[in-house]
Amino acid sequence: MIRKIQWIAMVVAAVLCAACDAHIDVPDTAVRPGHILCEDGTALSYAQYEQSGKRAIAVVFDTERREGTEGNGYAVYLWDIAPAAFADSLGVEQGTSADMTAYDGNANTFALYNTQETASPMAEAVFDLWYYGQSAYVPSVAQMRLLYAARDVVGPIIGRCGGDPLPTADGEECWYWTSTEVEGQQTAKAWLYSMSSGAMQETPKIQAHRVRPIITINH
């Protein structure tokens, strides 16, 4: 009997050791740059997206969580907004932080939309994307820099999803509005950003230029 008990104990131990050594595949659910943000708020790899039957609206380009900012990164909208003016008149500060290092495009866009003394065709066009509230917004200078740094990763994915390519060549079509006014000249100028070179340009706010909205991701 003792030998039988010892034999059973040895078998159980062997099974437990084998279980410990067995390889278990754990699904990787981390959101990474290049993942697809779908209309229902889920973020999927391109392979998962192809099998999902869901509608893509943006591509993730940043997943770093930063102190003092909402969400866990940003996704860029698949399509450009047609050229629009930052403001329909000059002479009014529209309430942006004018801070080129702040990730505050969401707050800036609301400030532009909410200014009573002048309208912002750019902000209005972005708000019109979402009938149920503001989900997309005009990126700040700092957020455009993040997008520019990730353009080689997200650009091909945008193309696969049928979106408007991020421009890589110099020319008028490479310039996009940011939501950041120029410090000390807030009544007249805001910053344009070149997606082909990363350059910036002070520009009168009544000029019409392209806008590429971004979306805060929460995962």
MDAnalysis code that builds the backbone (N, CA, C; Angstrom):
import MDAnalysis as mda
import numpy as np

u = mda.Universe.empty(657, n_residues=219, atom_resindex=np.repeat(np.arange(219), 3), trajectory=True)
u.add_TopologyAttr("name", ["N", "CA", "C"] * 219)
u.add_TopologyAttr("resid", np.arange(1, 220))
u.add_TopologyAttr("resname", ["MET", "ILE", "ARG", "LYS", "ILE", "GLN", "TRP", "ILE", "ALA", "MET", "VAL", "VAL", "ALA", "ALA", "VAL", "LEU", "CYS", "ALA", "ALA", "CYS", "ASP", "ALA", "HIS", "ILE", "ASP", "VAL", "PRO", "ASP", "THR", "ALA", "VAL", "ARG", "PRO", "GLY", "HIS", "ILE", "LEU", "CYS", "GLU", "ASP", "GLY", "THR", "ALA", "LEU", "SER", "TYR", "ALA", "GLN", "TYR", "GLU", "GLN", "SER", "GLY", "LYS", "ARG", "ALA", "ILE", "ALA", "VAL", "VAL", "PHE", "ASP", "THR", "GLU", "ARG", "ARG", "GLU", "GLY", "THR", "GLU", "GLY", "ASN", "GLY", "TYR", "ALA", "VAL", "TYR", "LEU", "TRP", "ASP", "ILE", "ALA", "PRO", "ALA", "ALA", "PHE", "ALA", "ASP", "SER", "LEU", "GLY", "VAL", "GLU", "GLN", "GLY", "THR", "SER", "ALA", "ASP", "MET", "THR", "ALA", "TYR", "ASP", "GLY", "ASN", "ALA", "ASN", "THR", "PHE", "ALA", "LEU", "TYR", "ASN", "THR", "GLN", "GLU", "THR", "ALA", "SER", "PRO", "MET", "ALA", "GLU", "ALA", "VAL", "PHE", "ASP", "LEU", "TRP", "TYR", "TYR", "GLY", "GLN", "SER", "ALA", "TYR", "VAL", "PRO", "SER", "VAL", "ALA", "GLN", "MET", "ARG", "LEU", "LEU", "TYR", "ALA", "ALA", "ARG", "ASP", "VAL", "VAL", "GLY", "PRO", "ILE", "ILE", "GLY", "ARG", "CYS", "GLY", "GLY", "ASP", "PRO", "LEU", "PRO", "THR", "ALA", "ASP", "GLY", "GLU", "GLU", "CYS", "TRP", "TYR", "TRP", "THR", "SER", "THR", "GLU", "VAL", "GLU", "GLY", "GLN", "GLN", "THR", "ALA", "LYS", "ALA", "TRP", "LEU", "TYR", "SER", "MET", "SER", "SER", "GLY", "ALA", "MET", "GLN", "GLU", "THR", "PRO", "LYS", "ILE", "GLN", "ALA", "HIS", "ARG", "VAL", "ARG", "PRO", "ILE", "ILE", "THR", "ILE", "ASN", "HIS"])
u.atoms.positions = np.array([
    [0.830, -1.207, 0.000],
    [0.000, 0.000, 0.000],
    [0.864, 1.258, 0.000],
    [1.920, 1.233, 0.824],
    [2.810, 2.402, 0.908],
    [3.452, 2.678, -0.449],
    [3.908, 1.555, -1.094],
    [4.527, 1.737, -2.413],
    [3.528, 2.291, -3.424],
    [2.285, 1.841, -3.328],
    [1.261, 2.326, -4.264],
    [1.020, 3.819, -4.068],
    [0.968, 4.260, -2.800],
    [0.773, 5.688, -2.507],
    [1.945, 6.508, -3.027],
    [3.160, 5.974, -2.829],
    [4.360, 6.682, -3.315],
    [4.327, 6.805, -4.834],
    [3.899, 5.730, -5.489],
    [3.842, 5.741, -6.964],
    [2.833, 6.776, -7.446],
    [1.657, 6.850, -6.815],
    [0.635, 7.843, -7.184],
    [1.163, 9.260, -6.981],
    [1.870, 9.471, -5.866],
    [2.424, 10.798, -5.574],
    [3.424, 11.208, -6.649],
    [4.246, 10.237, -7.118],
    [5.234, 10.529, -8.151],
    [4.548, 10.892, -9.465],
    [3.471, 10.183, -9.784],
    [2.732, 10.480, -11.023],
    [2.126, 11.865, -10.961],
    [1.498, 12.199, -9.815],
    [0.887, 13.532, -9.662],
    [1.941, 14.626, -9.785],
    [3.088, 14.411, -9.157],
    [4.165, 15.403, -9.225],
    [4.641, 15.599, -10.653],
    [4.751, 14.495, -11.384],
    [5.202, 14.585, -12.780],
    [4.205, 15.367, -13.625],
    [2.925, 15.116, -13.394],
    [1.897, 15.840, -14.146],
    [1.940, 17.327, -13.845],
    [2.102, 17.658, -12.541],
    [2.165, 19.065, -12.157],
    [3.370, 19.760, -12.776],
    [4.511, 19.067, -12.799],
    [5.714, 19.664, -13.407],
    [5.525, 19.879, -14.893],
    [4.887, 18.918, -15.545],
    [4.639, 19.053, -16.979],
    [3.726, 20.229, -17.251],
    [2.733, 20.418, -16.363],
    [1.806, 21.550, -16.534],
    [2.530, 22.867, -16.380],
    [3.496, 22.892, -15.420],
    [4.251, 24.135, -15.208],
    [5.113, 24.476, -16.413],
    [5.647, 23.432, -17.073],
    [6.533, 23.659, -18.213],
    [5.780, 23.909, -19.514],
    [4.473, 23.644, -19.534],
    [3.709, 23.783, -20.775],
    [3.634, 25.244, -21.204],
    [3.699, 25.493, -22.498],
    [3.599, 26.850, -23.037],
    [2.135, 27.210, -23.276],
    [1.727, 28.339, -22.724],
    [0.344, 28.796, -22.887],
    [0.357, 30.108, -23.664],
    [-0.325, 30.144, -24.787],
    [-0.405, 31.368, -25.587],
    [-1.434, 32.318, -24.981],
    [-0.974, 33.498, -24.596],
    [-1.864, 34.522, -24.044],
    [-2.078, 35.589, -25.110],
    [-3.295, 35.876, -25.465],
    [-3.544, 36.888, -26.500],
    [-2.925, 38.239, -26.140],
    [-2.279, 38.861, -27.100],
    [-1.685, 40.185, -26.916],
    [-2.752, 41.235, -27.203],
    [-3.203, 41.909, -26.153],
    [-4.281, 42.898, -26.319],
    [-3.779, 44.335, -26.239],
    [-2.453, 44.507, -26.174],
    [-1.909, 45.862, -26.070],
    [-2.170, 46.653, -27.347],
    [-2.554, 47.915, -27.167],
    [-2.783, 48.799, -28.311],
    [-1.456, 49.434, -28.702],
    [-1.146, 49.395, -29.991],
    [0.139, 49.913, -30.473],
    [-0.070, 50.851, -31.651],
    [0.915, 51.729, -31.927],
    [0.838, 52.541, -33.148],
    [0.671, 51.647, -34.366],
    [-0.241, 52.035, -35.243],
    [-0.555, 51.227, -36.407],
    [-1.827, 50.423, -36.243],
    [-2.344, 50.313, -35.024],
    [-3.619, 49.631, -34.819],
    [-4.766, 50.492, -35.354],
    [-5.849, 49.838, -35.682],
    [-7.014, 50.502, -36.264],
    [-8.007, 50.847, -35.161],
    [-8.413, 52.117, -35.092],
    [-9.482, 52.519, -34.185],
    [-10.795, 52.439, -34.948],
    [-11.714, 51.631, -34.432],
    [-12.989, 51.401, -35.112],
    [-14.073, 52.322, -34.563],
    [-15.173, 52.380, -35.291],
    [-16.261, 53.282, -34.945],
    [-16.840, 52.999, -33.565],
    [-16.766, 51.744, -33.118],
    [-17.314, 51.396, -31.809],
    [-16.322, 51.605, -30.671],
    [-15.146, 52.171, -30.974],
    [-14.163, 52.479, -29.945],
    [-13.129, 51.404, -29.711],
    [-13.249, 50.257, -30.361],
    [-12.244, 49.205, -30.198],
    [-11.028, 49.505, -31.062],
    [-9.867, 49.063, -30.602],
    [-8.617, 49.212, -31.362],
    [-8.078, 47.829, -31.685],
    [-7.859, 47.561, -32.958],
    [-7.479, 46.230, -33.419],
    [-6.236, 46.302, -34.295],
    [-5.465, 45.211, -34.296],
    [-4.395, 45.109, -35.281],
    [-5.039, 45.041, -36.663],
    [-4.249, 45.288, -37.712],
    [-4.852, 45.274, -39.046],
    [-5.401, 43.888, -39.387],
    [-4.698, 42.845, -38.972],
    [-5.180, 41.484, -39.246],
    [-6.514, 41.228, -38.553],
    [-6.627, 41.664, -37.307],
    [-7.892, 41.508, -36.580],
    [-8.988, 42.346, -37.219],
    [-8.625, 43.540, -37.634],
    [-9.612, 44.432, -38.251],
    [-10.182, 43.814, -39.531],
    [-9.315, 43.219, -40.337],
    [-9.785, 42.608, -41.585],
    [-10.834, 41.527, -41.350],
    [-10.732, 40.843, -40.226],
    [-11.666, 39.763, -39.924],
    [-12.893, 40.234, -39.150],
    [-12.878, 41.474, -38.684],
    [-13.897, 41.934, -37.738],
    [-15.202, 42.391, -38.380],
    [-15.126, 42.901, -39.612],
    [-16.307, 43.474, -40.239],
    [-16.668, 44.840, -39.698],
    [-15.789, 45.429, -38.889],
    [-16.065, 46.744, -38.294],
    [-15.617, 47.867, -39.223],
    [-16.060, 49.092, -38.928],
    [-15.724, 50.265, -39.739],
    [-14.576, 51.022, -39.084],
    [-13.510, 51.233, -39.839],
    [-12.356, 51.979, -39.334],
    [-12.604, 53.479, -39.450],
    [-12.159, 54.218, -38.438],
    [-12.258, 55.680, -38.503],
    [-10.906, 56.369, -38.303],
    [-9.930, 55.669, -37.710],
    [-8.655, 56.306, -37.413],
    [-7.579, 55.251, -37.213],
    [-6.318, 55.713, -37.192],
    [-5.181, 54.825, -36.948],
    [-4.399, 55.356, -35.753],
    [-4.104, 54.494, -34.811],
    [-3.362, 54.876, -33.608],
    [-1.940, 55.282, -33.986],
    [-1.497, 56.440, -33.474],
    [-0.120, 56.866, -33.755],
    [0.696, 57.121, -32.492],
    [0.074, 57.089, -31.332],
    [0.806, 57.322, -30.087],
    [0.080, 56.595, -28.963],
    [0.831, 55.930, -28.084],
    [0.205, 55.197, -26.982],
    [0.872, 55.501, -25.647],
    [1.564, 56.613, -25.549],
    [2.222, 56.963, -24.285],
    [1.254, 57.719, -23.377],
    [1.190, 57.298, -22.134],
    [0.363, 57.998, -21.155],
    [1.192, 59.112, -20.527],
    [0.710, 60.341, -20.623],
    [1.455, 61.498, -20.141],
    [0.738, 62.164, -18.974],
    [1.525, 62.587, -18.017],
    [0.957, 63.242, -16.837],
    [0.217, 64.512, -17.242],
    [-0.972, 64.669, -16.727],
    [-1.739, 65.876, -17.010],
    [-2.558, 65.816, -18.281],
    [-2.530, 64.679, -18.993],
    [-3.325, 64.548, -20.213],
    [-4.351, 63.426, -20.046],
    [-5.433, 63.533, -20.801],
    [-6.463, 62.513, -20.758],
    [-6.108, 61.355, -21.701],
    [-6.665, 60.192, -21.417],
    [-6.526, 59.075, -22.330],
    [-5.166, 58.410, -22.299],
    [-4.979, 57.493, -23.247],
    [-3.754, 56.696, -23.331],
    [-3.061, 56.843, -24.670],
    [-3.236, 57.977, -25.305],
    [-2.603, 58.194, -26.598],
    [-3.590, 58.746, -27.603],
    [-3.187, 58.706, -28.886],
    [-3.959, 59.374, -29.928],
    [-4.036, 58.526, -31.193],
    [-5.128, 58.743, -31.920],
    [-5.304, 58.139, -33.240],
    [-5.604, 59.258, -34.228],
    [-5.128, 59.112, -35.460],
    [-5.346, 60.128, -36.482],
    [-6.512, 59.701, -37.369],
    [-7.409, 60.638, -37.608],
    [-8.582, 60.399, -38.442],
    [-8.130, 59.990, -39.841],
    [-8.892, 59.124, -40.492],
    [-8.490, 58.596, -41.795],
    [-8.515, 59.640, -42.908],
    [-9.315, 60.683, -42.739],
    [-9.512, 61.626, -43.831],
    [-9.224, 63.061, -43.418],
    [-8.797, 63.852, -44.397],
    [-8.643, 65.291, -44.195],
    [-10.003, 65.973, -44.135],
    [-10.030, 67.096, -43.443],
    [-11.157, 68.016, -43.528],
    [-10.806, 69.040, -44.603],
    [-11.749, 69.381, -45.452],
    [-11.497, 70.334, -46.541],
    [-10.928, 71.634, -45.988],
    [-10.099, 72.332, -46.767],
    [-9.505, 73.581, -46.280],
    [-10.532, 74.528, -45.680],
    [-10.191, 75.048, -44.506],
    [-11.079, 75.964, -43.785],
    [-10.227, 76.968, -43.035],
    [-10.817, 78.104, -42.712],
    [-10.102, 79.140, -41.972],
    [-10.081, 78.825, -40.481],
    [-9.010, 79.217, -39.828],
    [-8.897, 79.100, -38.376],
    [-9.941, 79.993, -37.716],
    [-10.141, 81.188, -38.293],
    [-11.135, 82.152, -37.798],
    [-11.690, 82.925, -38.977],
    [-12.926, 83.398, -38.850],
    [-13.508, 84.143, -39.975],
    [-13.237, 85.639, -39.905],
    [-12.508, 86.072, -38.870],
    [-12.084, 87.471, -38.774],
    [-10.872, 87.562, -37.864],
    [-10.123, 88.655, -37.986],
    [-8.953, 88.874, -37.145],
    [-9.297, 89.833, -36.007],
    [-8.349, 89.972, -35.080],
    [-8.542, 90.921, -33.987],
    [-9.075, 90.304, -32.714],
    [-9.216, 88.957, -32.679],
    [-9.798, 88.295, -31.504],
    [-8.892, 87.157, -31.046],
    [-8.561, 87.150, -29.755],
    [-7.906, 85.983, -29.173],
    [-8.975, 84.923, -28.952],
    [-8.714, 83.695, -29.409],
    [-9.740, 82.664, -29.349],
    [-9.566, 81.682, -28.193],
    [-8.620, 81.986, -27.322],
    [-8.563, 81.256, -26.060],
    [-7.738, 79.991, -26.037],
    [-6.906, 79.738, -27.041],
    [-6.031, 78.568, -26.967],
    [-4.886, 78.878, -25.999],
    [-4.178, 77.843, -25.581],
    [-3.083, 78.065, -24.635],
    [-1.887, 78.738, -25.295],
    [-1.776, 78.638, -26.622],
    [-0.622, 79.142, -27.377],
    [0.683, 78.483, -26.928],
    [0.578, 77.353, -26.243],
    [1.743, 76.619, -25.740],
    [2.119, 75.540, -26.755],
    [3.295, 75.668, -27.364],
    [3.710, 74.719, -28.401],
    [4.168, 73.373, -27.855],
    [4.222, 73.232, -26.528],
    [4.631, 71.963, -25.927],
    [3.458, 71.227, -25.276],
    [2.268, 71.809, -25.321],
    [1.116, 71.228, -24.623],
    [0.307, 70.306, -25.538],
    [-0.131, 69.187, -24.979],
    [-0.972, 68.231, -25.718],
    [-2.444, 68.575, -25.458],
    [-2.839, 69.749, -25.910],
    [-4.137, 70.310, -25.516],
    [-5.042, 70.635, -26.703],
    [-4.919, 69.854, -27.774],
    [-5.748, 70.116, -28.939],
    [-7.234, 70.053, -28.649],
    [-7.640, 69.154, -27.768],
    [-9.054, 69.017, -27.440],
    [-9.574, 70.299, -26.795],
    [-8.854, 70.798, -25.776],
    [-9.263, 72.031, -25.100],
    [-9.186, 73.222, -26.054],
    [-8.151, 73.264, -26.876],
    [-8.025, 74.366, -27.840],
    [-9.200, 74.396, -28.810],
    [-9.566, 73.230, -29.331],
    [-10.645, 73.170, -30.314],
    [-11.964, 73.630, -29.710],
    [-12.209, 73.234, -28.470],
    [-13.431, 73.703, -27.816],
    [-13.390, 75.208, -27.606],
    [-12.231, 75.754, -27.241],
    [-12.101, 77.206, -27.067],
    [-12.395, 77.932, -28.378],
    [-11.885, 77.402, -29.489],
    [-12.138, 78.021, -30.792],
    [-13.630, 77.974, -31.127],
    [-14.240, 76.841, -30.869],
    [-15.661, 76.657, -31.177],
    [-16.532, 77.556, -30.301],
    [-16.073, 77.805, -29.085],
    [-16.887, 78.506, -28.088],
    [-16.681, 80.015, -28.074],
    [-15.730, 80.523, -28.859],
    [-15.489, 81.966, -28.886],
    [-16.663, 82.688, -29.530],
    [-17.202, 83.692, -28.849],
    [-18.400, 84.384, -29.322],
    [-18.095, 85.505, -30.316],
    [-16.904, 86.110, -30.201],
    [-16.595, 87.292, -31.006],
    [-16.267, 86.964, -32.461],
    [-15.851, 85.758, -32.728],
    [-15.560, 85.331, -34.091],
    [-15.812, 83.830, -34.199],
    [-16.142, 83.376, -35.381],
    [-16.372, 81.947, -35.589],
    [-15.092, 81.274, -36.071],
    [-15.013, 79.980, -35.872],
    [-13.896, 79.185, -36.380],
    [-14.453, 78.139, -37.333],
    [-14.438, 78.409, -38.647],
    [-14.908, 77.401, -39.608],
    [-14.200, 76.055, -39.453],
    [-12.919, 76.098, -39.102],
    [-12.143, 74.873, -38.891],
    [-12.717, 74.049, -37.741],
    [-12.928, 74.687, -36.589],
    [-13.457, 73.973, -35.430],
    [-14.875, 73.480, -35.683],
    [-15.668, 74.277, -36.363],
    [-17.046, 73.879, -36.658],
    [-17.075, 72.644, -37.554],
    [-16.174, 72.583, -38.525],
    [-16.126, 71.438, -39.431],
    [-15.766, 70.156, -38.676],
    [-14.862, 70.263, -37.710],
    [-14.467, 69.088, -36.935],
    [-15.594, 68.655, -36.007],
    [-16.273, 69.622, -35.379],
    [-17.398, 69.273, -34.508],
    [-18.513, 68.599, -35.303],
    [-18.695, 68.997, -36.540],
    [-19.769, 68.433, -37.366],
    [-19.537, 66.967, -37.719],
    [-18.312, 66.456, -37.479],
    [-18.041, 65.046, -37.755],
    [-18.875, 64.127, -36.876],
    [-19.229, 64.600, -35.679],
    [-19.832, 63.732, -34.673],
    [-21.108, 64.351, -34.144],
    [-22.235, 63.804, -34.540],
    [-23.514, 64.370, -34.128],
    [-23.773, 64.180, -32.642],
    [-23.079, 63.212, -32.000],
    [-23.348, 62.929, -30.593],
    [-22.358, 63.626, -29.660],
    [-21.526, 64.479, -30.179],
    [-20.589, 65.193, -29.324],
    [-19.193, 65.194, -29.908],
    [-18.279, 65.859, -29.211],
    [-16.931, 66.003, -29.745],
    [-16.092, 64.771, -29.444],
    [-15.760, 64.036, -30.491],
    [-14.846, 62.918, -30.350],
    [-13.507, 63.230, -31.022],
    [-13.542, 63.982, -32.113],
    [-12.330, 64.367, -32.826],
    [-12.055, 65.851, -32.577],
    [-10.807, 66.233, -32.777],
    [-10.447, 67.638, -32.564],
    [-9.205, 67.975, -33.377],
    [-8.894, 69.264, -33.444],
    [-7.731, 69.737, -34.197],
    [-6.495, 69.603, -33.307],
    [-5.479, 68.887, -33.744],
    [-4.313, 68.679, -32.876],
    [-3.557, 69.965, -32.589],
    [-2.948, 70.013, -31.414],
    [-2.042, 71.107, -31.081],
    [-0.719, 70.905, -31.809],
    [0.161, 71.878, -31.703],
    [1.497, 71.741, -32.299],
    [2.194, 70.491, -31.763],
    [2.160, 70.291, -30.437],
    [2.853, 69.145, -29.837],
    [2.281, 67.826, -30.342],
    [0.978, 67.758, -30.521],
    [0.349, 66.528, -31.024],
    [0.663, 66.299, -32.504],
    [0.776, 67.366, -33.276],
    [1.188, 67.224, -34.672],
    [2.623, 66.705, -34.768],
    [3.464, 67.101, -33.831],
    [4.834, 66.589, -33.827],
    [4.853, 65.084, -33.589],
    [3.985, 64.607, -32.704],
    [3.892, 63.170, -32.470],
    [3.436, 62.438, -33.730],
    [2.449, 63.012, -34.407],
    [1.954, 62.400, -35.640],
    [3.033, 62.371, -36.708],
    [3.760, 63.459, -36.849],
    [4.839, 63.517, -37.840],
    [5.893, 62.432, -37.555],
    [6.234, 62.251, -36.282],
    [7.248, 61.255, -35.919],
    [6.789, 59.837, -36.241],
    [5.467, 59.621, -36.273],
    [4.932, 58.271, -36.504],
    [4.413, 58.071, -37.921],
    [4.628, 59.021, -38.818],
    [3.971, 58.962, -40.129],
    [4.400, 57.747, -40.947],
    [5.650, 57.279, -40.790],
    [6.087, 56.113, -41.552],
    [5.386, 54.836, -41.091],
    [4.949, 54.818, -39.840],
    [4.231, 53.661, -39.309],
    [2.767, 53.700, -39.705],
    [2.144, 54.868, -39.521],
    [0.691, 54.941, -39.722],
    [0.292, 55.214, -41.169],
    [1.170, 55.844, -41.934],
    [0.829, 56.197, -43.311],
    [0.358, 55.022, -44.155],
    [1.130, 53.915, -44.208],
    [0.692, 52.768, -45.017],
    [-0.636, 52.173, -44.535],
    [-0.871, 52.184, -43.218],
    [-2.116, 51.631, -42.677],
    [-3.304, 52.502, -43.081],
    [-3.113, 53.816, -43.053],
    [-4.167, 54.727, -43.504],
    [-4.560, 54.411, -44.942],
    [-3.544, 54.172, -45.781],
    [-3.815, 53.836, -47.173],
    [-4.587, 52.537, -47.320],
    [-4.234, 51.522, -46.538],
    [-4.938, 50.241, -46.609],
    [-6.404, 50.376, -46.201],
    [-6.684, 51.327, -45.328],
    [-8.057, 51.526, -44.846],
    [-8.859, 52.470, -45.749],
    [-8.251, 52.928, -46.843],
    [-8.958, 53.806, -47.762],
    [-8.966, 55.258, -47.358],
    [-8.069, 55.652, -46.458],
    [-8.005, 57.034, -46.013],
    [-7.165, 57.914, -46.915],
    [-7.126, 59.198, -46.593],
    [-6.301, 60.155, -47.335],
    [-4.856, 60.015, -46.884],
    [-3.909, 59.760, -47.796],
    [-2.512, 59.586, -47.400],
    [-1.967, 60.827, -46.702],
    [-1.068, 60.620, -45.757],
    [-0.351, 61.746, -45.166],
    [0.706, 62.197, -46.172],
    [0.713, 63.476, -46.537],
    [1.642, 63.922, -47.588],
    [3.098, 63.793, -47.156],
    [3.930, 63.380, -48.087],
    [5.363, 63.253, -47.817],
    [6.196, 64.162, -48.704],
    [5.579, 64.824, -49.672],
    [6.299, 65.725, -50.585],
    [5.956, 67.167, -50.259],
    [6.915, 68.060, -50.531],
    [6.676, 69.483, -50.305],
    [5.588, 69.995, -51.245],
    [4.898, 71.028, -50.801],
    [3.850, 71.626, -51.613],
    [2.737, 72.149, -50.731],
    [1.812, 72.838, -51.333],
    [0.731, 73.465, -50.580],
    [-0.082, 72.438, -49.792],
    [-0.230, 71.222, -50.322],
    [-1.087, 70.233, -49.686],
    [-0.451, 69.577, -48.457],
    [0.793, 69.914, -48.160],
    [1.444, 69.308, -46.996],
    [1.177, 70.092, -45.710],
    [0.600, 71.297, -45.836],
    [0.415, 72.159, -44.672],
    [-0.949, 71.942, -44.030],
    [-0.933, 71.813, -42.694],
    [-2.159, 71.599, -41.924],
    [-2.236, 72.596, -40.770],
    [-3.453, 73.034, -40.492],
    [-3.649, 73.847, -39.301],
    [-3.405, 73.011, -38.048],
    [-2.790, 73.631, -37.060],
    [-2.842, 73.129, -35.691],
    [-3.917, 73.950, -34.974],
    [-4.185, 73.624, -33.722],
    [-5.157, 74.416, -32.953],
    [-4.459, 75.387, -32.015],
    [-3.194, 75.664, -32.273],
    [-2.392, 76.513, -31.393],
    [-2.188, 77.896, -32.004],
    [-2.620, 78.924, -31.287],
    [-2.355, 80.295, -31.729],
    [-0.895, 80.664, -31.446],
    [-0.403, 81.693, -32.146],
    [0.983, 82.130, -31.986],
    [1.090, 83.032, -30.759],
    [1.954, 82.660, -29.832],
    [2.140, 83.432, -28.606],
    [2.490, 84.883, -28.918],
    [1.761, 85.815, -28.325],
    [1.993, 87.231, -28.540],
    [1.289, 87.797, -29.757],
    [0.748, 86.908, -30.614],
    [0.031, 87.352, -31.811],
    [-1.309, 86.597, -31.948],
    [-1.893, 86.262, -30.792],
    [-3.089, 85.432, -30.794],
    [-4.258, 86.040, -31.551],
    [-4.287, 87.354, -31.683],
    [-5.416, 87.982, -32.383],
    [-5.315, 87.840, -33.898],
    [-4.152, 87.439, -34.395],
    [-3.957, 87.456, -35.843],
    [-3.427, 86.161, -36.442],
    [-2.636, 85.386, -35.697],
    [-1.929, 84.255, -36.302],
    [-2.065, 82.967, -35.492],
    [-1.963, 81.847, -36.209],
    [-1.887, 80.524, -35.602],
    [-0.840, 79.727, -36.372],
    [-0.522, 78.542, -35.860],
    [0.558, 77.754, -36.447],
    [0.049, 76.760, -37.478],
    [0.703, 76.781, -38.643],
    [0.566, 75.697, -39.620],
    [1.713, 74.724, -39.408],
    [1.469, 73.450, -39.766],
    [2.495, 72.420, -39.605],
    [2.611, 71.642, -40.908],
    [3.851, 71.432, -41.364],
    [4.094, 70.681, -42.593],
    [4.264, 69.197, -42.277],
    [3.394, 68.367, -42.847],
    [3.494, 66.939, -42.626],
    [4.593, 66.309, -43.481],
    [5.147, 67.064, -44.425],
    [6.231, 66.516, -45.248],
    [7.601, 66.769, -44.645],
    [7.747, 67.853, -43.866],
    [9.070, 68.206, -43.353],
    [9.124, 68.427, -41.851],
    [7.972, 68.595, -41.205],
    [7.953, 68.915, -39.788],
    [8.172, 70.387, -39.515],
    [8.199, 71.213, -40.559],
    [8.381, 72.649, -40.384],
    [7.087, 73.296, -39.888],
    [7.216, 74.490, -39.326],
    [6.075, 75.257, -38.838],
    [6.080, 76.644, -39.461],
    [4.901, 77.237, -39.521],
    [4.797, 78.548, -40.153],
    [3.694, 79.365, -39.485],
    [4.036, 80.590, -39.066],
    [3.025, 81.511, -38.545],
    [2.140, 81.964, -39.705],
    [0.835, 81.897, -39.527],
    [-0.074, 82.142, -40.650],
    [-1.297, 82.933, -40.193],
    [-1.730, 83.931, -40.972],
    [-2.964, 84.658, -40.637],
    [-4.137, 83.694, -40.499],
    [-4.932, 83.898, -39.477],
    [-5.977, 82.928, -39.134],
    [-7.137, 82.888, -40.130],
    [-7.246, 83.879, -40.998],
    [-8.357, 83.891, -41.951],
    [-8.051, 83.087, -43.218],
    [-6.832, 82.553, -43.330],
    [-6.506, 81.716, -44.490],
    [-7.124, 80.318, -44.328],
    [-7.482, 79.721, -45.451],
    [-8.057, 78.369, -45.438],
    [-6.958, 77.337, -45.691],
    [-6.850, 76.364, -44.811],
    [-5.888, 75.267, -44.967],
    [-6.524, 73.967, -44.505],
    [-5.898, 72.873, -44.864],
    [-6.398, 71.552, -44.498],
    [-6.346, 71.339, -42.987],
    [-7.158, 70.407, -42.545],
    [-7.161, 70.001, -41.128],
    [-7.166, 68.472, -41.098],
    [-6.349, 67.901, -40.211],
    [-6.369, 66.451, -40.013],
    [-6.720, 66.192, -38.547],
    [-7.979, 65.886, -38.255],
    [-8.388, 65.678, -36.862],
    [-7.700, 64.468, -36.230],
    [-7.599, 64.504, -34.917],
    [-7.133, 63.350, -34.165],
    [-8.162, 63.022, -33.080],
    [-8.004, 61.867, -32.469],
    [-8.947, 61.358, -31.479],
    [-8.157, 60.831, -30.285],
    [-8.576, 61.146, -29.085],
    [-7.960, 60.579, -27.892],
    [-8.433, 59.139, -27.723],
    [-7.503, 58.220, -27.470],
    [-7.887, 56.828, -27.243],
    [-7.904, 56.549, -25.748],
    [-8.827, 55.706, -25.317],
    [-8.978, 55.354, -23.906],
    [-9.029, 53.834, -23.787],
    [-7.883, 53.234, -23.457],
    [-7.808, 51.777, -23.299],
    [-6.958, 51.433, -22.085],
])
